[in-house]
């Protein structure tokens, strides 16, 4: 299960994939099939959805997988304690950045739990890693609401929210697909979204991503080389 070599910066050609490890089931598959399977794992495309992101699901997957455009960038949000936060607050730390929402029934809590467990696996080295949970549902995920939700996964996890425009800016910077999907009764909604865990370097460079459902041991093992 060898990690992939990061793509070289500054080129415009298609890069090597930024998937941080090979899933065993992908062994022996062609690049096209790896892409197709990763797409099916990462994205759920509803028929009736109000797309909020600048990119479609397929476009977002293509950029994140093959590093065709810059991923990441500046943001100005509010954390779960009500404190204003920007990317400058986390300079010098590796970042694990995850986008989701607190009403997410399964994949978000699973991935957040795995992030928290990965930090525990890293022991004292985890001090060099900052996990961030950015909501894609700021109308419901206020700082007050995040304050009760975020600590369930790890004491060092920071939840981030903001107004719709601020969330859209950071989501677009990270090439996140997300859409508002009404339920059939029309009295509620869910958020359909790509579900990657982004690994960013201490100086803000995109290092790669973990697909949804990556277990804690694999996350920790893939982070360790960047802590040396």
C-alpha positions in Angstrom: 0.0 0.0 0.0 2.6 2.5 -1.2 1.7 6.2 -1.1 1.7 8.0 -4.4 4.5 10.4 -5.2 3.3 14.0 -5.0 3.1 15.9 -8.3 5.7 18.4 -9.1 4.7 22.0 -8.6 4.6 24.6 -11.3 3.7 22.4 -14.3 0.6 22.6 -16.4 0.6 19.0 -17.6 -1.7 16.5 -15.9 0.0 15.5 -12.6 0.3 12.2 -10.8 -2.8 11.5 -8.7 -2.8 13.1 -5.2 -4.5 10.1 -3.6 -2.4 9.5 -0.5 -2.5 5.7 -0.6 -3.7 2.9 -2.9 -6.8 1.2 -1.8 -6.1 -2.6 -2.1 -9.2 -3.1 -4.3 -7.7 -0.7 -6.9 -4.6 -2.9 -7.4 -4.2 -3.9 -11.1 -6.8 -1.5 -12.3 -6.1 1.0 -15.1 -6.0 4.7 -14.3 -9.4 5.2 -15.9 -11.0 2.5 -13.6 -9.2 4.0 -10.5 -10.7 7.3 -11.4 -14.2 5.9 -11.9 -14.2 3.9 -8.7 -12.9 6.9 -6.7 -15.6 9.0 -8.2 -18.3 6.5 -7.2 -16.9 6.3 -3.7 -16.6 10.0 -3.2 -19.7 11.5 -4.8 -23.4 11.0 -4.8 -25.2 12.9 -7.5 -28.9 13.6 -6.8 -31.2 14.4 -9.6 -32.9 17.4 -7.9 -30.2 19.6 -6.4 -29.4 23.3 -6.1 -25.7 23.3 -6.9 -23.9 25.9 -4.7 -20.3 25.2 -5.7 -18.6 26.7 -8.7 -17.6 23.2 -9.9 -19.7 20.2 -10.8 -19.0 17.0 -8.9 -17.0 15.5 -11.8 -15.0 18.7 -12.3 -14.1 18.9 -8.6 -13.1 15.3 -8.6 -10.9 15.7 -11.6 -9.0 18.7 -10.1 -8.5 17.2 -6.7 -7.5 13.8 -8.1 -5.1 15.0 -10.8 -4.0 18.4 -9.3 -4.9 20.3 -12.5 -5.5 23.5 -10.6 -4.4 25.0 -7.3 -6.2 23.5 -4.3 -6.6 25.5 -1.1 -6.2 29.2 -0.3 -7.1 32.0 2.1 -10.2 32.1 4.2 -11.9 34.2 6.8 -14.4 32.2 9.0 -15.6 31.9 12.6 -14.7 28.9 14.7 -16.9 27.0 17.1 -16.0 29.2 20.0 -17.0 32.4 18.1 -13.5 33.4 17.4 -12.6 34.9 13.9 -10.1 32.6 12.1 -8.0 32.9 9.0 -5.5 30.5 7.4 -2.7 32.6 9.0 -3.8 31.2 12.4 -2.6 27.7 11.4 0.7 28.6 9.6 3.4 26.2 10.5 1.1 23.2 11.0 0.0 20.4 8.7 -3.7 20.8 8.1 -6.3 18.0 7.8 -9.3 19.9 6.2 -12.7 18.3 6.0 -15.9 19.8 4.5 -19.3 18.5 5.6 -22.3 19.3 7.8 -23.5 18.3 11.2 -26.8 16.8 9.9 -24.8 14.4 7.7 -26.1 11.0 8.8 -23.1 8.8 8.1 -20.0 9.7 6.1 -19.2 13.0 7.9 -19.2 11.6 11.4 -17.3 8.5 10.3 -14.6 10.6 8.7 -14.4 13.0 11.6 -14.1 10.1 14.0 -11.2 8.6 11.9 -9.5 12.0 11.8 -9.7 12.1 15.6 -8.4 8.6 16.0 -5.6 9.3 13.6 -4.4 12.1 15.8 -4.4 9.8 18.7 -2.3 7.3 16.8 0.2 10.0 16.1 0.7 10.7 19.8 2.8 13.7 20.7 3.5 14.2 16.9 -0.1 15.2 16.5 0.7 18.7 17.9 2.1 19.5 14.5 -1.2 18.7 12.8 -4.4 20.8 13.0 -7.7 19.3 12.0 -10.4 21.6 10.6 -14.1 20.9 10.0 -15.6 23.4 7.6 -19.4 23.3 7.4 -21.2 23.5 4.1 -24.5 24.2 5.9 -23.9 27.6 7.6 -27.6 28.3 8.0 -27.9 25.4 10.5 -24.3 25.0 11.6 -23.8 28.1 13.6 -20.8 28.6 15.9 -23.2 27.8 18.8 -24.3 24.5 17.2 -20.7 23.5 16.3 -19.6 24.1 19.8 -21.7 21.1 20.9 -20.8 18.9 17.9 -17.1 19.3 17.2 -15.7 18.2 20.7 -17.4 14.8 20.2 -14.7 13.8 17.7 -11.5 15.2 19.2 -10.6 18.0 21.6 -8.2 19.6 19.0 -10.7 19.6 16.2 -11.8 23.1 15.2 -15.2 23.7 13.5 -15.5 26.6 11.1 -18.6 28.4 9.8 -19.4 31.8 8.3 -22.0 33.4 6.0 -22.9 31.8 2.7 -20.4 33.8 0.7 -17.5 33.0 3.0 -18.3 29.3 2.9 -18.6 29.4 -0.9 -15.2 31.1 -1.2 -13.4 28.5 0.9 -15.3 25.6 -0.7 -14.4 26.8 -4.2 -10.8 27.3 -3.2 -10.6 23.7 -2.1 -12.6 22.5 -5.2 -15.4 21.1 -3.1 -18.7 20.2 -4.8 -21.8 20.8 -2.8 -25.5 21.2 -3.4 -28.6 21.8 -1.4 -31.1 18.9 -1.9 -34.7 19.3 -0.7 -36.4 16.2 0.7 -39.5 14.9 -1.1 -41.8 16.6 1.4 -40.2 19.9 0.7 -40.0 20.8 4.4 -36.3 20.1 4.9 -33.1 19.6 3.0 -29.8 17.8 3.0 -26.4 18.8 1.6 -24.9 16.6 -1.1 -21.1 17.1 -1.2 -17.7 15.6 -2.1 -16.1 14.0 0.9 -12.4 14.3 0.8 -9.9 14.8 3.7 -7.4 17.3 2.4 -3.8 17.3 3.6 -2.1 20.7 3.4 1.5 21.4 4.2 2.7 23.7 6.9 3.2 26.4 4.3 -0.3 25.9 2.8 0.6 23.7 -0.2 -1.8 20.9 -1.2 -0.2 17.5 -0.5 -3.1 15.2 -1.4 -6.3 13.8 -0.2 -7.8 10.8 1.6 -11.0 9.3 0.1 -14.1 9.0 2.3 -14.0 6.1 4.7 -10.2 6.0 5.0 -9.4 4.4 8.4 -7.4 6.1 11.1 -4.3 3.9 10.8 -3.9 4.7 7.1 -4.4 8.4 7.7 -1.8 8.4 10.5 0.7 6.3 8.5 0.4 8.7 5.5 0.9 11.8 7.6 4.0 10.6 9.4 6.5 11.1 6.6 5.5 14.8 6.5 6.2 15.2 10.2 10.0 14.5 9.8 
